[in-house]
């Protein structure tokens, strides 16, 4: 069940998606509220679980060599325990930065960031060695970021194009 949000709540969320480090006073100014009511709204949005956290976007290429890889994976079996075993194994790997259960011909889409292709292959070999039910997988190496980590289109999703 979606949580009811007014236009100011939506605007607060939109601003925070773009500028997570915005000061509370600037956020209040931008949504046309005084600081205390804005702070109360922000705390309510956090308490409702709408804001799951704040993080920095790191220019990884300026820090360390790396490769981003997407993998679609199919499991051998589709029993509840098989999904649980696979998901627990994936959760233990820091290199796997995102994993989604998907519909269609495959079961999961994984996003992996590691130092190079050899490190990726060692990861896959280790996963296969763990016997986590991986039947087959297909690897897609990112060659260039075109659009990444964009904020979700809250106004569009909520039918509020003007916010």
ChimeraX commands (.cxc) that place a marker at each C-alpha (Angstrom):
marker #1 position 0.00,0.00,0.00 radius 0.5
marker #1 position 1.60,3.29,-1.07 radius 0.5
marker #1 position 2.09,5.99,1.54 radius 0.5
marker #1 position 0.16,9.19,0.89 radius 0.5
marker #1 position 2.48,12.09,0.14 radius 0.5
marker #1 position 1.66,15.72,-0.45 radius 0.5
marker #1 position 3.51,17.90,-2.95 radius 0.5
marker #1 position 6.02,19.13,-0.35 radius 0.5
marker #1 position 6.88,15.57,0.69 radius 0.5
marker #1 position 7.47,14.66,-2.94 radius 0.5
marker #1 position 9.60,17.77,-3.47 radius 0.5
marker #1 position 11.70,16.95,-0.38 radius 0.5
marker #1 position 12.32,13.45,-1.73 radius 0.5
marker #1 position 13.18,14.75,-5.19 radius 0.5
marker #1 position 15.68,17.24,-3.81 radius 0.5
marker #1 position 17.30,14.65,-1.54 radius 0.5
marker #1 position 17.66,12.21,-4.46 radius 0.5
marker #1 position 19.73,14.83,-6.26 radius 0.5
marker #1 position 21.44,16.52,-3.31 radius 0.5
marker #1 position 21.66,14.24,-0.30 radius 0.5
marker #1 position 24.01,16.63,1.54 radius 0.5
marker #1 position 21.82,19.68,1.22 radius 0.5
marker #1 position 21.61,21.62,4.47 radius 0.5
marker #1 position 18.34,21.47,6.36 radius 0.5
marker #1 position 17.92,25.22,6.08 radius 0.5
marker #1 position 18.44,25.16,2.30 radius 0.5
marker #1 position 16.03,22.22,1.95 radius 0.5
marker #1 position 13.43,24.16,3.95 radius 0.5
marker #1 position 13.94,27.23,1.77 radius 0.5
marker #1 position 13.57,25.21,-1.44 radius 0.5
marker #1 position 10.29,23.63,-0.34 radius 0.5
marker #1 position 8.99,26.92,1.08 radius 0.5
marker #1 position 8.81,25.84,4.72 radius 0.5
marker #1 position 10.44,27.04,7.88 radius 0.5
marker #1 position 13.19,24.82,9.28 radius 0.5
marker #1 position 11.24,23.07,12.03 radius 0.5
marker #1 position 8.27,21.86,9.91 radius 0.5
marker #1 position 10.68,20.78,7.18 radius 0.5
marker #1 position 12.78,18.87,9.71 radius 0.5
marker #1 position 9.63,17.19,11.08 radius 0.5
marker #1 position 8.61,16.13,7.57 radius 0.5
marker #1 position 12.09,14.78,6.90 radius 0.5
marker #1 position 12.07,12.75,10.12 radius 0.5
marker #1 position 8.59,11.40,9.27 radius 0.5
marker #1 position 9.74,10.35,5.79 radius 0.5
marker #1 position 12.72,8.58,7.34 radius 0.5
marker #1 position 10.54,6.90,10.00 radius 0.5
marker #1 position 8.15,5.67,7.30 radius 0.5
marker #1 position 11.11,4.02,5.57 radius 0.5
marker #1 position 10.86,6.20,2.46 radius 0.5
marker #1 position 14.43,7.42,2.90 radius 0.5
marker #1 position 16.61,4.36,3.29 radius 0.5
marker #1 position 19.88,6.20,3.68 radius 0.5
marker #1 position 22.27,8.82,2.40 radius 0.5
marker #1 position 25.41,8.07,0.43 radius 0.5
marker #1 position 28.10,9.65,-1.66 radius 0.5
marker #1 position 28.59,8.91,-5.34 radius 0.5
marker #1 position 32.26,8.07,-5.70 radius 0.5
marker #1 position 34.24,8.77,-8.88 radius 0.5
marker #1 position 35.66,5.27,-8.74 radius 0.5
marker #1 position 37.70,5.64,-11.93 radius 0.5
marker #1 position 39.75,8.35,-10.21 radius 0.5
marker #1 position 40.57,6.07,-7.28 radius 0.5
marker #1 position 41.19,2.58,-8.58 radius 0.5
marker #1 position 41.07,0.52,-11.75 radius 0.5
marker #1 position 37.83,-1.41,-11.96 radius 0.5
marker #1 position 35.33,-3.06,-14.24 radius 0.5
marker #1 position 31.53,-3.10,-13.93 radius 0.5
marker #1 position 29.81,-6.25,-15.07 radius 0.5
marker #1 position 26.17,-7.22,-15.32 radius 0.5
marker #1 position 25.29,-10.89,-15.12 radius 0.5
marker #1 position 21.99,-12.61,-15.79 radius 0.5
marker #1 position 21.74,-15.88,-13.92 radius 0.5
marker #1 position 19.48,-18.90,-14.06 radius 0.5
marker #1 position 19.15,-21.37,-11.23 radius 0.5
marker #1 position 19.04,-25.14,-11.65 radius 0.5
marker #1 position 15.89,-25.47,-9.57 radius 0.5
marker #1 position 13.14,-23.10,-8.53 radius 0.5
marker #1 position 12.29,-24.28,-5.05 radius 0.5
marker #1 position 12.04,-21.70,-2.26 radius 0.5
marker #1 position 15.15,-23.07,-0.53 radius 0.5
marker #1 position 17.15,-22.81,-3.77 radius 0.5
marker #1 position 16.37,-19.10,-4.08 radius 0.5
marker #1 position 17.24,-18.55,-0.42 radius 0.5
marker #1 position 20.60,-20.36,-0.74 radius 0.5
marker #1 position 21.52,-18.38,-3.85 radius 0.5
marker #1 position 20.50,-15.03,-2.34 radius 0.5
marker #1 position 22.43,-15.69,0.87 radius 0.5
marker #1 position 25.58,-16.53,-1.11 radius 0.5
marker #1 position 25.22,-13.38,-3.20 radius 0.5
marker #1 position 24.69,-11.21,-0.10 radius 0.5
marker #1 position 28.06,-12.34,1.30 radius 0.5
marker #1 position 30.04,-11.01,-1.69 radius 0.5
marker #1 position 31.08,-7.36,-1.52 radius 0.5
marker #1 position 31.88,-7.27,-5.24 radius 0.5
marker #1 position 28.22,-7.93,-6.02 radius 0.5
marker #1 position 26.85,-4.47,-5.40 radius 0.5
marker #1 position 23.28,-5.14,-6.55 radius 0.5
marker #1 position 21.10,-8.13,-7.27 radius 0.5
marker #1 position 17.54,-8.22,-8.50 radius 0.5
marker #1 position 15.17,-11.18,-8.85 radius 0.5
marker #1 position 13.67,-10.82,-12.32 radius 0.5
marker #1 position 10.90,-12.32,-14.39 radius 0.5
marker #1 position 11.35,-13.73,-17.84 radius 0.5
marker #1 position 13.92,-16.24,-19.03 radius 0.5
marker #1 position 16.36,-15.71,-16.17 radius 0.5
marker #1 position 16.07,-15.58,-12.40 radius 0.5
marker #1 position 18.49,-12.81,-11.35 radius 0.5
marker #1 position 20.32,-9.76,-12.61 radius 0.5
marker #1 position 23.54,-9.00,-10.76 radius 0.5
marker #1 position 25.74,-5.91,-10.86 radius 0.5
marker #1 position 29.36,-6.58,-10.04 radius 0.5
marker #1 position 32.24,-4.17,-9.58 radius 0.5
marker #1 position 35.70,-5.67,-9.32 radius 0.5
marker #1 position 39.30,-4.85,-10.18 radius 0.5
marker #1 position 39.47,-6.64,-13.51 radius 0.5
marker #1 position 38.13,-9.54,-15.58 radius 0.5
marker #1 position 40.41,-12.03,-13.85 radius 0.5
marker #1 position 39.00,-11.06,-10.47 radius 0.5
marker #1 position 35.50,-11.42,-11.90 radius 0.5
marker #1 position 36.32,-14.92,-13.17 radius 0.5
marker #1 position 37.70,-15.90,-9.76 radius 0.5
marker #1 position 34.44,-14.71,-8.20 radius 0.5
marker #1 position 32.37,-16.77,-10.63 radius 0.5
marker #1 position 34.57,-19.82,-10.08 radius 0.5
marker #1 position 34.13,-19.45,-6.33 radius 0.5
marker #1 position 30.36,-19.14,-6.67 radius 0.5
marker #1 position 30.23,-22.22,-8.88 radius 0.5
marker #1 position 32.39,-24.06,-6.36 radius 0.5
marker #1 position 29.96,-23.20,-3.57 radius 0.5
marker #1 position 27.22,-25.14,-5.35 radius 0.5
marker #1 position 24.60,-22.45,-4.88 radius 0.5
marker #1 position 22.39,-23.75,-7.68 radius 0.5
marker #1 position 23.73,-21.62,-10.51 radius 0.5
marker #1 position 22.75,-23.38,-13.75 radius 0.5
marker #1 position 23.99,-20.85,-16.29 radius 0.5
marker #1 position 24.94,-17.23,-16.51 radius 0.5
marker #1 position 25.67,-14.61,-19.12 radius 0.5
marker #1 position 28.20,-11.83,-18.62 radius 0.5
marker #1 position 27.88,-8.27,-19.95 radius 0.5
marker #1 position 30.86,-5.96,-19.44 radius 0.5
marker #1 position 30.17,-2.24,-19.18 radius 0.5
marker #1 position 32.33,-0.36,-21.65 radius 0.5
marker #1 position 31.03,3.15,-20.94 radius 0.5
marker #1 position 28.67,4.83,-18.49 radius 0.5
marker #1 position 25.93,6.48,-20.50 radius 0.5
marker #1 position 23.43,7.12,-17.71 radius 0.5
marker #1 position 23.96,5.70,-14.25 radius 0.5
marker #1 position 22.59,6.24,-10.76 radius 0.5
marker #1 position 19.90,8.65,-11.88 radius 0.5
marker #1 position 17.30,9.68,-9.35 radius 0.5
marker #1 position 13.94,7.92,-9.74 radius 0.5
marker #1 position 11.31,9.99,-11.60 radius 0.5
marker #1 position 9.14,10.60,-8.53 radius 0.5
marker #1 position 6.94,13.24,-10.12 radius 0.5
marker #1 position 6.22,10.99,-13.09 radius 0.5
marker #1 position 5.55,7.91,-10.94 radius 0.5
marker #1 position 3.15,9.83,-8.72 radius 0.5
marker #1 position 1.45,11.65,-11.60 radius 0.5
marker #1 position 2.79,15.01,-10.41 radius 0.5
marker #1 position 4.75,16.48,-13.27 radius 0.5
marker #1 position 4.80,19.98,-11.73 radius 0.5
marker #1 position 6.56,19.05,-8.45 radius 0.5
marker link #1:1,2 radius 0.2
marker link #1:2,3 radius 0.2
marker link #1:3,4 radius 0.2
marker link #1:4,5 radius 0.2
marker link #1:5,6 radius 0.2
marker link #1:6,7 radius 0.2
marker link #1:7,8 radius 0.2
marker link #1:8,9 radius 0.2
marker link #1:9,10 radius 0.2
marker link #1:10,11 radius 0.2
marker link #1:11,12 radius 0.2
marker link #1:12,13 radius 0.2
marker link #1:13,14 radius 0.2
marker link #1:14,15 radius 0.2
marker link #1:15,16 radius 0.2
marker link #1:16,17 radius 0.2
marker link #1:17,18 radius 0.2
marker link #1:18,19 radius 0.2
marker link #1:19,20 radius 0.2
marker link #1:20,21 radius 0.2
marker link #1:21,22 radius 0.2
marker link #1:22,23 radius 0.2
marker link #1:23,24 radius 0.2
marker link #1:24,25 radius 0.2
marker link #1:25,26 radius 0.2
marker link #1:26,27 radius 0.2
marker link #1:27,28 radius 0.2
marker link #1:28,29 radius 0.2
marker link #1:29,30 radius 0.2
marker link #1:30,31 radius 0.2
marker link #1:31,32 radius 0.2
marker link #1:32,33 radius 0.2
marker link #1:33,34 radius 0.2
marker link #1:34,35 radius 0.2
marker link #1:35,36 radius 0.2
marker link #1:36,37 radius 0.2
marker link #1:37,38 radius 0.2
marker link #1:38,39 radius 0.2
marker link #1:39,40 radius 0.2
marker link #1:40,41 radius 0.2
marker link #1:41,42 radius 0.2
marker link #1:42,43 radius 0.2
marker link #1:43,44 radius 0.2
marker link #1:44,45 radius 0.2
marker link #1:45,46 radius 0.2
marker link #1:46,47 radius 0.2
marker link #1:47,48 radius 0.2
marker link #1:48,49 radius 0.2
marker link #1:49,50 radius 0.2
marker link #1:50,51 radius 0.2
marker link #1:51,52 radius 0.2
marker link #1:52,53 radius 0.2
marker link #1:53,54 radius 0.2
marker link #1:54,55 radius 0.2
marker link #1:55,56 radius 0.2
marker link #1:56,57 radius 0.2
marker link #1:57,58 radius 0.2
marker link #1:58,59 radius 0.2
marker link #1:59,60 radius 0.2
marker link #1:60,61 radius 0.2
marker link #1:61,62 radius 0.2
marker link #1:62,63 radius 0.2
marker link #1:63,64 radius 0.2
marker link #1:64,65 radius 0.2
marker link #1:65,66 radius 0.2
marker link #1:66,67 radius 0.2
marker link #1:67,68 radius 0.2
marker link #1:68,69 radius 0.2
marker link #1:69,70 radius 0.2
marker link #1:70,71 radius 0.2
marker link #1:71,72 radius 0.2
marker link #1:72,73 radius 0.2
marker link #1:73,74 radius 0.2
marker link #1:74,75 radius 0.2
marker link #1:75,76 radius 0.2
marker link #1:76,77 radius 0.2
marker link #1:77,78 radius 0.2
marker link #1:78,79 radius 0.2
marker link #1:79,80 radius 0.2
marker link #1:80,81 radius 0.2
marker link #1:81,82 radius 0.2
marker link #1:82,83 radius 0.2
marker link #1:83,84 radius 0.2
marker link #1:84,85 radius 0.2
marker link #1:85,86 radius 0.2
marker link #1:86,87 radius 0.2
marker link #1:87,88 radius 0.2
marker link #1:88,89 radius 0.2
marker link #1:89,90 radius 0.2
marker link #1:90,91 radius 0.2
marker link #1:91,92 radius 0.2
marker link #1:92,93 radius 0.2
marker link #1:93,94 radius 0.2
marker link #1:94,95 radius 0.2
marker link #1:95,96 radius 0.2
marker link #1:96,97 radius 0.2
marker link #1:97,98 radius 0.2
marker link #1:98,99 radius 0.2
marker link #1:99,100 radius 0.2
marker link #1:100,101 radius 0.2
marker link #1:101,102 radius 0.2
marker link #1:102,103 radius 0.2
marker link #1:103,104 radius 0.2
marker link #1:104,105 radius 0.2
marker link #1:105,106 radius 0.2
marker link #1:106,107 radius 0.2
marker link #1:107,108 radius 0.2
marker link #1:108,109 radius 0.2
marker link #1:109,110 radius 0.2
marker link #1:110,111 radius 0.2
marker link #1:111,112 radius 0.2
marker link #1:112,113 radius 0.2
marker link #1:113,114 radius 0.2
marker link #1:114,115 radius 0.2
marker link #1:115,116 radius 0.2
marker link #1:116,117 radius 0.2
marker link #1:117,118 radius 0.2
marker link #1:118,119 radius 0.2
marker link #1:119,120 radius 0.2
marker link #1:120,121 radius 0.2
marker link #1:121,122 radius 0.2
marker link #1:122,123 radius 0.2
marker link #1:123,124 radius 0.2
marker link #1:124,125 radius 0.2
marker link #1:125,126 radius 0.2
marker link #1:126,127 radius 0.2
marker link #1:127,128 radius 0.2
marker link #1:128,129 radius 0.2
marker link #1:129,130 radius 0.2
marker link #1:130,131 radius 0.2
marker link #1:131,132 radius 0.2
marker link #1:132,133 radius 0.2
marker link #1:133,134 radius 0.2
marker link #1:134,135 radius 0.2
marker link #1:135,136 radius 0.2
marker link #1:136,137 radius 0.2
marker link #1:137,138 radius 0.2
marker link #1:138,139 radius 0.2
marker link #1:139,140 radius 0.2
marker link #1:140,141 radius 0.2
marker link #1:141,142 radius 0.2
marker link #1:142,143 radius 0.2
marker link #1:143,144 radius 0.2
marker link #1:144,145 radius 0.2
marker link #1:145,146 radius 0.2
marker link #1:146,147 radius 0.2
marker link #1:147,148 radius 0.2
marker link #1:148,149 radius 0.2
marker link #1:149,150 radius 0.2
marker link #1:150,151 radius 0.2
marker link #1:151,152 radius 0.2
marker link #1:152,153 radius 0.2
marker link #1:153,154 radius 0.2
marker link #1:154,155 radius 0.2
marker link #1:155,156 radius 0.2
marker link #1:156,157 radius 0.2
marker link #1:157,158 radius 0.2
marker link #1:158,159 radius 0.2
marker link #1:159,160 radius 0.2
marker link #1:160,161 radius 0.2
marker link #1:161,162 radius 0.2
marker link #1:162,163 radius 0.2
view
